[in-house]
């Protein structure tokens, strides 16, 4: 697999379109941090690690409202292996005027675009979610 982050976002997108309550994703530290940010921002209910060793996976519990509408309407990869996107702290865009979130890989770890702007650090913009 050449782009595990895009695979994670695609699995989540497919699970949302099929109205699944949860989705399992092969585990890595980077994907675990992305799940942590999604939980902090309120886009997913929870996530847990399942299994041991190389068989580890992350189980993400998706969030829906009372009408069955997902809290995530858009998941997209910004920086890809073929075209990396780096931005300074002042260049990180607000997604949907602040309603969405960017996931940024900085020298201080993975964080939301809002937090990166607040801490005045730039980095690679991995994904946009709203």
C-alpha positions in Angstrom: 0.0 0.0 0.0 1.5 3.3 -1.0 -0.7 5.7 0.9 -2.1 4.3 4.2 -3.7 7.6 5.2 -5.7 7.7 2.0 -6.7 4.1 2.7 -7.9 5.1 6.2 -10.0 8.0 4.9 -11.4 5.8 2.1 -12.5 3.1 4.6 -14.2 5.7 6.7 -15.9 7.3 3.7 -17.1 3.9 2.6 -18.4 3.0 6.1 -20.3 6.3 6.3 -21.9 5.8 2.9 -23.0 2.3 4.0 -24.3 3.7 7.4 -22.0 1.4 9.4 -21.6 2.2 13.1 -17.9 1.3 13.2 -15.0 0.6 10.9 -11.7 -1.3 11.4 -8.5 0.1 10.1 -5.0 -1.5 10.2 -3.1 0.2 13.0 -0.2 2.6 12.9 0.9 5.5 15.2 0.0 8.1 12.6 -3.5 6.7 12.1 -4.0 6.5 15.8 -3.1 10.2 16.1 -5.5 11.1 13.3 -8.3 9.1 15.1 -7.4 11.1 18.3 -7.8 14.4 16.5 -11.1 13.3 15.0 -12.4 12.4 18.5 -11.2 15.7 20.0 -12.9 17.6 17.2 -16.2 15.7 17.7 -16.3 13.9 14.3 -16.2 10.3 15.8 -17.6 8.9 19.0 -14.6 6.9 20.1 -11.8 4.6 18.9 -10.1 1.6 20.4 -7.1 -0.6 19.6 -7.9 -4.3 18.8 -5.5 -7.3 18.5 -1.8 -7.7 19.2 1.5 -7.5 17.2 1.2 -7.1 13.4 -2.6 -8.0 13.6 -3.4 -4.7 15.5 -6.2 -2.6 14.2 -8.0 0.6 15.2 -11.8 0.3 15.6 -13.4 3.7 14.9 -17.0 4.2 16.1 -18.7 6.7 13.7 -21.0 9.5 14.9 -24.5 10.0 13.6 -27.3 12.3 14.7 -30.9 11.3 15.5 -31.9 11.4 11.8 -29.0 9.1 10.8 -26.8 11.8 9.2 -23.1 11.4 9.8 -21.1 14.2 11.5 -18.6 13.8 8.7 -19.8 14.9 5.3 -16.4 15.3 3.6 -13.0 13.5 4.0 -10.2 14.4 1.6 -6.5 13.9 1.4 -4.6 17.1 0.7 -0.9 16.2 0.7 -0.4 13.0 -1.3 2.8 11.0 -2.0 2.9 12.4 -5.5 2.3 16.0 -4.4 3.3 17.1 -0.9 1.6 20.2 0.5 3.6 22.2 3.1 2.3 25.5 4.7 3.5 27.9 7.2 1.4 28.7 10.3 -0.1 31.8 8.6 -0.9 30.0 5.4 -2.9 27.1 6.9 -6.5 27.7 5.6 -9.7 27.6 7.6 -11.9 24.8 6.4 -15.5 26.1 5.7 -14.8 29.3 7.6 -13.8 27.4 10.7 -16.5 24.7 10.7 -14.2 22.0 9.4 -10.7 20.9 10.4 -7.3 20.4 8.8 -5.0 17.7 10.1 -1.4 19.0 10.0 1.8 17.1 10.6 4.2 19.5 12.4 7.6 19.2 14.1 5.6 19.0 17.4 3.5 16.1 16.2 0.1 15.8 14.5 -2.5 18.5 15.4 -5.5 20.3 14.0 -5.0 23.3 11.7 -6.6 25.6 14.4 -4.1 24.4 17.0 -1.2 24.8 14.6 -2.1 28.4 13.9 -2.5 29.1 17.6 0.9 27.6 18.4 2.4 29.3 15.3 3.8 26.2 13.7 3.5 25.1 10.1 3.9 21.7 8.4 2.4 19.2 6.0 -1.4 19.5 5.6 -2.5 15.8 5.5 -6.3 16.0 5.3 -9.4 18.1 5.4 -12.5 17.0 7.2 -16.0 18.7 7.5 
